[in-house]
């Protein structure tokens, strides 16, 4: 049974930082590309950042470039999203996504709220 479990969300003031984690089990983690998506109320889910299976390649949506960093530890079956200089518009539910050529899996999401 594949599980992706996100953690690290919460309430933070503008300009603050959070680090999200996504722990994977039940799959060969090192063979999956990993992504973080987010969905704000009333908006479509959007891709925030992605990382290749070996961690060599990363990509980001323009709105988070220079503020967010995606990374992974294949020994711990975990992917991270370091979020700095947070803005109110970053408020959303953040989802972890695992993708291979033939399968994909979603986590349950973790809420991030940026507010003073």
Beta strands, then each sheet from edge to edge (+ up, - down):
strand 1: 3-7
strand 2: 10-12
strand 3: 18-25
strand 4: 33-39
strand 5: 46-51
strand 6: 58-60
strand 7: 68-73
strand 8: 78-83
strand 9: 92-99
strand 10: 104-106
strand 11: 110-114
sheet 1: 1+ 3- 8+ 7-
sheet 2: 2+ 11+ 9- 4+ 5- 6+
sheet 3: 2+ 11+ 9- 10+
end
